[in-house]
């Protein structure tokens, strides 16, 4: 009888101790970068964990250069799907590489393949009892000569918004909020959010660097904070538990 009670206690303890996993799937704007202590480039999901309490474990599966198409074709989604459990979360942010029409392994038509790939991520997450969250692509630093920030993502953010609306998916309009972020810094200071260095200015780059897509540590932390702030103000019932796990 004592052995039975101990066994039940251990099983109960393990069950209650099981942590919730927050999976991040997407491209280089999210992805972990090598040599984070030396490398100026960071993905915003790379710096997400410190915003959460210990019961949330961020597993960043975003990978440089991936589109929805290549992420699925390389079985990266399958590997996540197999591990998903009830109560987990999946942050989904693609678009930058789905746009690359010159590359058949990555390009998707925003109104067909891209749309249906997003729907697949949503429905298969829900099959496992996990909670998908759709995010539009972050804005590029693309100011014109008049100082206006010009969008570069075509219809991909639109389709993300439509899928979120039609399938009642928790949604963060990251394109919109990162546009506000870029504009708040302005055409010149917004370089600090990205990777702008003269040759020799940073030991990681031996040539001039002018990258308006990828993020500096400042840019990554700023966008991670935007995501957290949007979760805090969300009225979505499925995000209720996640809100409680934010520090």
C-alpha positions as a LaTeX table, in Angstrom:
\begin{tabular}{lrrr}
\hline
Residue & $x$ (\AA) & $y$ (\AA) & $z$ (\AA) \\
\hline
Unk1 & 0.00 & 0.00 & 0.00 \\
Unk2 & 2.85 & 2.36 & 0.87 \\
Unk3 & 4.52 & 1.64 & $-2.47$ \\
Unk4 & 1.26 & 2.41 & $-4.28$ \\
Unk5 & 0.86 & 5.74 & $-2.45$ \\
Unk6 & 4.46 & 6.71 & $-3.21$ \\
Unk7 & 4.00 & 5.81 & $-6.89$ \\
Unk8 & 0.83 & 7.91 & $-7.14$ \\
Unk9 & 2.60 & 10.80 & $-5.41$ \\
Unk10 & 5.54 & 10.64 & $-7.83$ \\
Unk11 & 3.27 & 10.51 & $-10.89$ \\
Unk12 & 1.23 & 13.46 & $-9.59$ \\
Unk13 & 4.37 & 15.45 & $-8.81$ \\
Unk14 & 5.82 & 14.86 & $-12.28$ \\
Unk15 & 2.50 & 15.83 & $-13.89$ \\
Unk16 & 2.29 & 19.09 & $-12.00$ \\
Unk17 & 5.97 & 19.80 & $-12.60$ \\
Unk18 & 5.62 & 19.47 & $-16.39$ \\
Unk19 & 6.44 & 22.77 & $-17.99$ \\
Unk20 & 4.69 & 24.46 & $-20.89$ \\
Unk21 & 6.71 & 24.75 & $-24.07$ \\
Unk22 & 6.51 & 27.80 & $-26.28$ \\
Unk23 & 7.74 & 26.82 & $-29.74$ \\
Unk24 & 8.84 & 29.54 & $-32.16$ \\
Unk25 & 8.81 & 28.75 & $-35.88$ \\
Unk26 & 9.95 & 31.18 & $-38.53$ \\
Unk27 & 12.98 & 32.63 & $-40.25$ \\
Unk28 & 16.20 & 34.51 & $-39.45$ \\
Unk29 & 14.40 & 37.46 & $-37.88$ \\
Unk30 & 13.41 & 35.05 & $-35.07$ \\
Unk31 & 16.24 & 32.52 & $-35.11$ \\
Unk32 & 19.04 & 31.90 & $-32.62$ \\
Unk33 & 22.44 & 33.06 & $-33.88$ \\
Unk34 & 25.82 & 31.48 & $-33.30$ \\
Unk35 & 28.33 & 33.10 & $-30.95$ \\
Unk36 & 25.74 & 35.38 & $-29.27$ \\
Unk37 & 28.43 & 36.98 & $-27.08$ \\
Unk38 & 30.35 & 38.11 & $-30.16$ \\
Unk39 & 27.83 & 38.14 & $-32.98$ \\
Unk40 & 25.95 & 41.49 & $-33.22$ \\
Unk41 & 23.02 & 39.76 & $-34.97$ \\
Unk42 & 20.16 & 38.37 & $-32.86$ \\
Unk43 & 16.73 & 36.96 & $-33.60$ \\
Unk44 & 13.92 & 38.33 & $-31.46$ \\
Unk45 & 12.85 & 34.87 & $-30.24$ \\
Unk46 & 16.46 & 34.33 & $-29.15$ \\
Unk47 & 15.94 & 36.86 & $-26.34$ \\
Unk48 & 12.38 & 35.87 & $-25.41$ \\
Unk49 & 13.00 & 33.46 & $-22.52$ \\
Unk50 & 13.99 & 36.09 & $-19.90$ \\
Unk51 & 10.53 & 37.69 & $-20.19$ \\
Unk52 & 8.87 & 34.53 & $-18.82$ \\
Unk53 & 8.76 & 32.76 & $-15.50$ \\
Unk54 & 10.34 & 29.33 & $-15.13$ \\
Unk55 & 7.18 & 27.38 & $-16.03$ \\
Unk56 & 7.44 & 28.50 & $-19.67$ \\
Unk57 & 10.28 & 27.04 & $-21.74$ \\
Unk58 & 10.96 & 28.84 & $-25.03$ \\
Unk59 & 12.14 & 26.42 & $-27.72$ \\
Unk60 & 13.24 & 28.49 & $-30.68$ \\
Unk61 & 13.01 & 26.37 & $-33.83$ \\
Unk62 & 13.15 & 29.30 & $-36.26$ \\
Unk63 & 15.92 & 28.88 & $-38.84$ \\
Unk64 & 17.70 & 31.33 & $-41.12$ \\
Unk65 & 16.42 & 31.43 & $-44.67$ \\
Unk66 & 13.30 & 29.34 & $-44.21$ \\
Unk67 & 9.88 & 29.93 & $-45.69$ \\
Unk68 & 6.71 & 28.09 & $-44.78$ \\
Unk69 & 7.41 & 25.83 & $-47.76$ \\
Unk70 & 11.00 & 24.90 & $-46.92$ \\
Unk71 & 10.23 & 24.60 & $-43.19$ \\
Unk72 & 7.65 & 21.94 & $-44.03$ \\
Unk73 & 9.69 & 20.27 & $-46.80$ \\
Unk74 & 12.67 & 19.83 & $-44.50$ \\
Unk75 & 10.44 & 18.07 & $-41.95$ \\
Unk76 & 11.12 & 20.78 & $-39.37$ \\
Unk77 & 7.43 & 21.20 & $-38.70$ \\
Unk78 & 6.93 & 17.43 & $-38.42$ \\
Unk79 & 9.61 & 17.23 & $-35.74$ \\
Unk80 & 7.75 & 19.86 & $-33.70$ \\
Unk81 & 4.30 & 18.41 & $-34.36$ \\
Unk82 & 5.40 & 15.05 & $-32.95$ \\
Unk83 & 6.42 & 16.67 & $-29.66$ \\
Unk84 & 3.53 & 19.10 & $-29.21$ \\
Unk85 & 1.39 & 18.52 & $-26.13$ \\
Unk86 & $-1.77$ & 20.01 & $-24.75$ \\
Unk87 & $-1.24$ & 23.54 & $-23.45$ \\
Unk88 & 1.89 & 24.27 & $-25.48$ \\
Unk89 & 2.11 & 27.41 & $-27.61$ \\
Unk90 & 3.38 & 27.89 & $-31.17$ \\
Unk91 & 4.49 & 31.33 & $-32.36$ \\
Unk92 & 4.34 & 31.42 & $-36.18$ \\
Unk93 & 6.11 & 34.21 & $-38.10$ \\
Unk94 & 7.04 & 33.68 & $-41.75$ \\
Unk95 & 7.00 & 35.77 & $-44.92$ \\
Unk96 & 10.49 & 37.16 & $-45.54$ \\
Unk97 & 11.58 & 34.10 & $-47.52$ \\
Unk98 & 8.20 & 33.10 & $-48.90$ \\
Unk99 & 8.59 & 36.28 & $-50.97$ \\
Unk100 & 11.71 & 35.02 & $-52.81$ \\
Unk101 & 10.19 & 34.35 & $-56.21$ \\
Unk102 & 13.57 & 33.48 & $-57.73$ \\
Unk103 & 13.90 & 30.43 & $-55.45$ \\
Unk104 & 11.44 & 27.61 & $-56.14$ \\
Unk105 & 12.38 & 25.79 & $-52.93$ \\
Unk106 & 11.15 & 28.71 & $-50.82$ \\
Unk107 & 8.72 & 30.86 & $-52.79$ \\
Unk108 & 5.01 & 30.60 & $-52.07$ \\
Unk109 & 2.09 & 32.42 & $-53.62$ \\
Unk110 & 0.74 & 34.46 & $-50.68$ \\
Unk111 & $-2.89$ & 33.71 & $-51.57$ \\
Unk112 & $-2.50$ & 29.94 & $-52.02$ \\
Unk113 & 0.50 & 28.00 & $-50.71$ \\
Unk114 & 1.49 & 30.52 & $-48.02$ \\
Unk115 & $-2.08$ & 30.79 & $-46.79$ \\
Unk116 & $-2.61$ & 27.02 & $-46.66$ \\
Unk117 & 0.73 & 26.41 & $-44.97$ \\
Unk118 & $-0.30$ & 28.80 & $-42.20$ \\
Unk119 & $-3.64$ & 27.01 & $-41.92$ \\
Unk120 & $-1.79$ & 23.70 & $-41.62$ \\
Unk121 & 0.34 & 25.02 & $-38.75$ \\
Unk122 & $-2.80$ & 26.28 & $-37.00$ \\
Unk123 & $-4.95$ & 23.17 & $-37.43$ \\
Unk124 & $-2.21$ & 20.67 & $-36.62$ \\
Unk125 & $-1.22$ & 22.63 & $-33.51$ \\
Unk126 & $-4.83$ & 22.49 & $-32.37$ \\
Unk127 & $-5.01$ & 18.76 & $-33.08$ \\
Unk128 & $-2.44$ & 18.32 & $-30.31$ \\
Unk129 & $-4.21$ & 20.70 & $-27.95$ \\
Unk130 & $-1.54$ & 23.37 & $-28.48$ \\
Unk131 & $-2.31$ & 27.04 & $-29.01$ \\
Unk132 & $-1.06$ & 28.64 & $-32.27$ \\
Unk133 & $-0.32$ & 32.36 & $-32.38$ \\
Unk134 & 0.09 & 34.06 & $-35.76$ \\
Unk135 & 2.39 & 37.04 & $-36.24$ \\
Unk136 & 2.95 & 39.14 & $-39.33$ \\
Unk137 & 6.53 & 39.64 & $-40.57$ \\
Unk138 & 8.61 & 42.35 & $-38.92$ \\
Unk139 & 9.07 & 45.49 & $-41.00$ \\
Unk140 & 12.31 & 46.16 & $-42.82$ \\
Unk141 & 14.09 & 49.46 & $-42.33$ \\
Unk142 & 13.12 & 50.84 & $-45.73$ \\
Unk143 & 12.78 & 54.62 & $-45.58$ \\
Unk144 & 12.47 & 56.55 & $-48.83$ \\
Unk145 & 14.12 & 59.91 & $-49.56$ \\
Unk146 & 11.16 & 61.70 & $-47.95$ \\
Unk147 & 11.56 & 59.78 & $-44.69$ \\
Unk148 & 8.50 & 57.55 & $-45.20$ \\
Unk149 & 8.79 & 53.90 & $-44.21$ \\
Unk150 & 7.86 & 51.86 & $-47.29$ \\
Unk151 & 6.46 & 48.31 & $-46.84$ \\
Unk152 & 8.27 & 45.41 & $-48.52$ \\
Unk153 & 6.18 & 42.34 & $-47.73$ \\
Unk154 & 3.41 & 42.58 & $-50.31$ \\
Unk155 & 0.31 & 40.52 & $-49.52$ \\
Unk156 & 1.92 & 38.11 & $-47.05$ \\
Unk157 & 0.94 & 40.09 & $-43.93$ \\
Unk158 & $-2.58$ & 40.46 & $-45.34$ \\
Unk159 & $-2.97$ & 36.70 & $-45.68$ \\
Unk160 & $-1.67$ & 36.20 & $-42.13$ \\
Unk161 & $-4.30$ & 38.63 & $-40.87$ \\
Unk162 & $-7.03$ & 36.88 & $-42.86$ \\
Unk163 & $-6.10$ & 33.41 & $-41.61$ \\
Unk164 & $-6.03$ & 34.70 & $-38.03$ \\
Unk165 & $-9.47$ & 36.24 & $-38.48$ \\
Unk166 & $-11.08$ & 33.32 & $-40.29$ \\
Unk167 & $-9.75$ & 30.65 & $-37.94$ \\
Unk168 & $-10.02$ & 32.71 & $-34.75$ \\
Unk169 & $-6.30$ & 32.49 & $-34.03$ \\
Unk170 & $-4.56$ & 34.69 & $-31.45$ \\
Unk171 & $-2.77$ & 37.31 & $-33.53$ \\
Unk172 & $-0.01$ & 39.89 & $-33.14$ \\
Unk173 & 0.35 & 42.37 & $-36.00$ \\
Unk174 & 4.11 & 42.55 & $-35.73$ \\
Unk175 & 4.47 & 44.35 & $-39.06$ \\
Unk176 & 2.37 & 47.22 & $-37.72$ \\
Unk177 & 4.10 & 47.49 & $-34.36$ \\
Unk178 & 7.59 & 47.23 & $-35.85$ \\
Unk179 & 6.67 & 49.96 & $-38.34$ \\
Unk180 & 5.87 & 52.14 & $-35.33$ \\
Unk181 & 9.19 & 51.13 & $-33.77$ \\
Unk182 & 11.20 & 52.00 & $-36.90$ \\
Unk183 & 9.40 & 55.31 & $-37.30$ \\
Unk184 & 9.96 & 56.22 & $-33.65$ \\
Unk185 & 13.71 & 55.93 & $-34.23$ \\
Unk186 & 13.61 & 57.66 & $-37.62$ \\
Unk187 & 15.61 & 57.09 & $-40.82$ \\
Unk188 & 19.05 & 57.48 & $-39.22$ \\
Unk189 & 18.72 & 56.25 & $-35.64$ \\
Unk190 & 16.78 & 53.17 & $-36.76$ \\
Unk191 & 20.10 & 51.77 & $-38.02$ \\
Unk192 & 20.72 & 50.93 & $-34.35$ \\
Unk193 & 17.92 & 48.35 & $-34.55$ \\
Unk194 & 19.71 & 46.57 & $-37.38$ \\
Unk195 & 23.24 & 45.80 & $-38.53$ \\
Unk196 & 25.08 & 48.89 & $-39.72$ \\
Unk197 & 28.84 & 48.91 & $-39.25$ \\
Unk198 & 31.85 & 50.34 & $-41.02$ \\
Unk199 & 34.72 & 47.95 & $-41.76$ \\
Unk200 & 36.67 & 47.41 & $-38.54$ \\
Unk201 & 34.00 & 49.00 & $-36.36$ \\
Unk202 & 32.95 & 45.59 & $-35.10$ \\
Unk203 & 35.32 & 42.63 & $-34.86$ \\
Unk204 & 32.66 & 40.31 & $-36.30$ \\
Unk205 & 32.66 & 42.10 & $-39.67$ \\
Unk206 & 35.79 & 42.74 & $-41.75$ \\
Unk207 & 33.81 & 44.68 & $-44.39$ \\
Unk208 & 31.15 & 47.37 & $-44.30$ \\
Unk209 & 27.81 & 46.00 & $-43.15$ \\
Unk210 & 24.45 & 47.56 & $-44.02$ \\
Unk211 & 21.63 & 45.14 & $-43.25$ \\
Unk212 & 18.14 & 46.59 & $-42.84$ \\
Unk213 & 16.35 & 43.26 & $-42.35$ \\
Unk214 & 18.18 & 41.51 & $-39.53$ \\
Unk215 & 18.37 & 42.70 & $-35.97$ \\
Unk216 & 20.92 & 43.99 & $-33.52$ \\
Unk217 & 20.57 & 43.01 & $-29.86$ \\
Unk218 & 18.69 & 46.28 & $-29.31$ \\
Unk219 & 16.34 & 45.50 & $-32.19$ \\
Unk220 & 15.75 & 41.92 & $-31.02$ \\
Unk221 & 15.01 & 42.96 & $-27.43$ \\
Unk222 & 12.74 & 45.76 & $-28.61$ \\
Unk223 & 10.66 & 43.41 & $-30.75$ \\
Unk224 & 10.53 & 40.70 & $-28.08$ \\
Unk225 & 9.16 & 43.34 & $-25.71$ \\
Unk226 & 6.54 & 44.32 & $-28.28$ \\
Unk227 & 5.40 & 40.69 & $-28.43$ \\
Unk228 & 5.22 & 40.46 & $-24.65$ \\
Unk229 & 3.34 & 43.75 & $-24.36$ \\
Unk230 & 0.79 & 42.60 & $-26.94$ \\
Unk231 & 0.21 & 39.36 & $-25.04$ \\
Unk232 & $-0.37$ & 41.39 & $-21.88$ \\
Unk233 & $-3.08$ & 43.53 & $-23.46$ \\
Unk234 & $-4.72$ & 40.71 & $-25.42$ \\
Unk235 & $-8.28$ & 39.75 & $-24.52$ \\
Unk236 & $-7.90$ & 36.32 & $-26.13$ \\
Unk237 & $-9.04$ & 33.59 & $-23.74$ \\
Unk238 & $-6.42$ & 31.13 & $-24.98$ \\
Unk239 & $-3.62$ & 33.53 & $-24.00$ \\
Unk240 & $-4.89$ & 33.88 & $-20.44$ \\
Unk241 & $-2.48$ & 31.33 & $-18.95$ \\
Unk242 & 0.46 & 32.65 & $-20.97$ \\
Unk243 & $-0.16$ & 36.15 & $-19.61$ \\
Unk244 & 0.17 & 34.81 & $-16.09$ \\
Unk245 & 3.61 & 33.41 & $-16.89$ \\
Unk246 & 5.09 & 36.76 & $-17.92$ \\
Unk247 & 7.41 & 38.26 & $-15.32$ \\
\hline
\end{tabular}
